[in-house]
Amino acid sequence: MWVPILIYGFTLAILFVAHIIAAANGFDLIFIIIASMITIQTLFAGLILHLLKGNAKHARFPVIGLGAALGWAYADMQFSWSILFWVLLVMIIQYGTEKGLKYNKHAQRDNG
């Protein structure tokens, strides 16, 4: 149960540190690539946990904080209403992911 969450968290932490290092050293292209990876990982947290054989529902509440952090970063670390956009976006994607996975189960065979 914890392994997918730890893998997700460790990967996000490594990317976060790497993007700070890239920004501090003026590696603009690397910074953009890593920031894009962080954005994708944040937007699709539930799906990524599912692909790591975890439970997508475990991302339900953390995505709110991750979305706020992502919005804060995209708002140049200043309060802005655009932060709310990112929070709502990750919540909508998380909700859609959970619903999509709920209805994407295979029918079970019976022995009859």
N, C-alpha and C positions, 0 to 999 in steps of 0.2 A: 504494500500500500504506500509506503513512504518513498520507495526507490524512484518512481516517476517524478514525485514532487521534488526530491533532492536533485535529481538530474536536471529538471527544469530550472530550479533555483540556482544551482551551480553554474549552469550555462548562462543564465541571465546575469549573474554576478561577474563572470569572466568577460562577457560582452560589455558590461557597464564599465569595468576597469579599463578594458581595451579602448573603448571610445574616449575615455578621459585621456589616456596616454596618446592616442592619435591626435586629439585636439590640441594637447599641450605641445606636441612636436610639429604641428602644422601639416600633418598628413591628411589633407582635405578629402581626397578620394577614399582613403581607408576609413576615415571618420564617417563619411556618408554611407558607405557600405555597412559598417557596423551599426550605425543609427537605424538604417533600414531593417537590419536583422532584429534589432531590439523592438522596433515598431511591429514587425510581423509576429514576433514571439509574444508581445503583449496583446495584440489584437486577437490572436488565435490561441490563447492560453489553454482553454478547455480542449480544443481539438488536439493540440500538441500533447497534453496529458493523456488523452485517449490513445493517441498513436504510440505513446510510451507505455501502453498497457495499464494506464491508471484510470481513475474515475474522473471524467470531465467535470462533474459537480464540485470537485475539490477546488476548482478555479473560480467558483461562483462569487465569493466575497473578495478574494485577493485581486480580481480584475478591476475592482472599483479603485483600489489604491494604485494599482499599476496604471490604469487609465488616467488618474489624476496626475501621477508623476510624468507620464508621457505628455499630457497636455501642458504641464508646467514647463517641460523642456521645450516643446514647440512654441510656447508663448515667451520664449527668451527669459525664463525663470522670473516672470512677473505675473501677478494676478491678472487674469483675463477671463472673459466669458467663454473663450474658446476651450478652456480646460473642461468645461461642462460638456462640450461637444465630444471630446475624447472619452470622457467617462460614459456618456450615453452610448457612444459607438461600441465600446468594448462590452457594455452590458447587453446591447442588442445582439452582437455577434455571439456572446456567450449563451444567451437565451436560444438563439437559433441553432447553435451547436448542440445544446442539450436536447432540444426538440428533434433535431435531425437524427441524432444518434438514438433517441428513444424509438423512433419509427423505422429505423434501419436494421432491425434484428431479423435474423433468418427464422423461418418457420421450423418448428421442431418436428421430427419424424415420429410417428407412432408405430408401434409394433403390431398393428392390426391389419 
